[in-house]
Amino acid sequence: MATNATDAGTASTANTPTAEIGVIGGSGFYSFLENVTEIQVDTPYGSPSDSLFLGEIAGRRVAFLPRHGRSHHLPPHRINYRANLWALRSVGVRQVLGPCAVGGLRPEYGPGTLLVPDQFVDRTQSRVQTFYDGLPLPDGTIPNVVHVSPADPYCHDGRKAALEAARGQDWEPVDGGTLVVIEGPRFSTRAESRWYAAMGWSVVGMTGHPEAVLARELALCYTSMALVTDLDAGAVSGEGVSHEEVMEVFAANVDRLRTVLFDAVAGLPADGERDCLCTRALGGLDPGIQLP
Ligand SMILES: [Zn+2]
């Protein structure tokens, strides 16, 4: 039964630390927390980007996962997104926050803008975007073909928590907008960037897909928090985006982004009180495999 698979408890043993909330982002978010526990998790879909780092924020147990690995060695197209989401769910995580760096596609979305998107457009090319691909897992079980809906790809309650957290820090966020996810690792040409802007899309990044849809396939809540680190090539004249520029702006904003992130964690619904559509993503569907 789909319901049993979806609602099954965690695969963790009594000795394995657990978490209820996952944060997929860099080490800048957890490195100063006290009593952080590092655990390695393997998954039927391979290894996640790094260990999980478990700590506590406002009484909530949180698992941090450095999306690009702790030494930032994984480019966006080589991240094992399936393993990352599966690993988080296997330690008990049911709600995920995904902070990310993006380029602004409109002049008014300059560096330092925080945008909480409500839509994405997939412009990636090479990424596996489903757990349910009909191929056998190492334990011999075979996922059924399952079609979930990402019509509204981000969690309603998670977005609300993120927006309220930003406002609480006097950082007025952009409420909604479309994140274009490109394959990378290169940035956009000026023509591509102008095209995205002409379509009415808001910001451009490299990791938002398939992260959000894979979370949906596991009935996890997922919320993106996009920090604009630069104006994309089409929104500004000059030489275009540089990697250094992105890293500089991210570093300059990481403290307040961390504060907002932690406040958002505190504002997420308790595990037993989740009542969003994400929880019913697999309603009536049989994935054919046991979710962790
Ligand atoms: Zn949700």
Residues whose N, C-alpha, C, O or C-beta is under 5 A from the ligand:
A	BS01	ZN	C155 H156 C221 C276 C278
